Amino acid sequence: MNYNKIIYYCNKYNIKRYTLNGKTFTYNKLKHRINDYINKHKPKHEPFKTLLMSYFNDEINHEDFMYNFINNK
């Protein structure tokens, strides 16, 4: 990720680029701030994906699938 892409993500996600004194954060600090933000707000579809894959691979039956699907919303 280059510096221009980091600036783009800071503007897109409203991440502070400057310290309280008005200095800009270093490249590494900005990169970590963006990675933390993206990982925190990443959609959490993984449990549904594993449930769906286990259903397609015949590891669970239809009733178990529907029960887990309804209760894991």
C-alpha positions as CSV (number, residue, x, y, z in Angstrom):
1,M,0.0,0.0,0.0
2,N,1.6,3.2,-1.1
3,Y,1.3,6.6,0.6
4,N,-1.3,8.0,-1.8
5,K,-3.5,5.0,-1.2
6,I,-3.2,5.5,2.6
7,I,-4.3,9.1,2.2
8,Y,-7.2,8.0,0.1
9,Y,-8.3,5.5,2.8
10,C,-7.9,8.2,5.5
11,N,-10.2,10.5,3.6
12,K,-12.7,7.8,2.8
13,Y,-13.0,6.4,6.3
14,N,-12.5,9.8,8.1
15,I,-9.3,8.6,9.9
16,K,-7.2,11.3,11.5
17,R,-4.0,12.0,9.7
18,Y,-2.6,14.6,12.0
19,T,-1.6,14.6,15.7
20,L,-2.9,17.2,18.2
21,N,0.1,19.3,17.4
22,G,-0.6,19.4,13.7
23,K,2.1,17.0,12.6
24,T,1.3,14.2,10.2
25,F,1.5,10.6,11.5
26,T,4.2,8.5,10.0
27,Y,3.6,6.0,7.2
28,N,3.6,3.0,9.5
29,K,1.2,4.5,12.0
30,L,-1.2,5.5,9.3
31,K,-1.0,2.0,7.8
32,H,-1.7,0.4,11.1
33,R,-4.6,2.7,11.8
34,I,-6.2,1.8,8.4
35,N,-5.6,-1.9,8.9
36,D,-7.2,-1.7,12.4
37,Y,-10.2,0.2,11.0
38,I,-10.7,-2.2,8.1
39,N,-10.3,-5.3,10.3
40,K,-12.7,-3.9,12.8
41,H,-15.4,-3.1,10.3
42,K,-15.0,-6.1,8.0
43,P,-18.2,-8.0,7.4
44,K,-18.6,-11.1,9.5
45,H,-19.9,-13.6,7.0
46,E,-17.5,-16.4,8.0
47,P,-19.8,-18.3,10.4
48,F,-22.5,-18.4,7.7
49,K,-20.0,-19.5,5.1
50,T,-18.9,-22.4,7.2
51,L,-22.5,-23.4,7.9
52,L,-23.4,-23.3,4.3
53,M,-20.3,-25.3,3.2
54,S,-21.1,-28.0,5.8
55,Y,-24.6,-28.2,4.5
56,F,-23.4,-28.5,0.9
57,N,-20.9,-31.2,1.9
58,D,-23.7,-33.2,3.6
59,E,-22.1,-32.9,7.0
60,I,-25.4,-31.5,8.5
61,N,-29.0,-32.2,7.5
62,H,-31.6,-29.6,6.5
63,E,-33.2,-29.3,9.9
64,D,-29.8,-28.6,11.6
65,F,-29.0,-26.1,8.9
66,M,-32.3,-24.2,9.3
67,Y,-32.0,-24.2,13.1
68,N,-28.5,-22.8,13.0
69,F,-29.3,-20.3,10.3
70,I,-32.3,-18.9,12.2
71,N,-30.5,-18.8,15.6
72,N,-27.2,-17.3,14.4
73,K,-28.5,-14.0,12.9
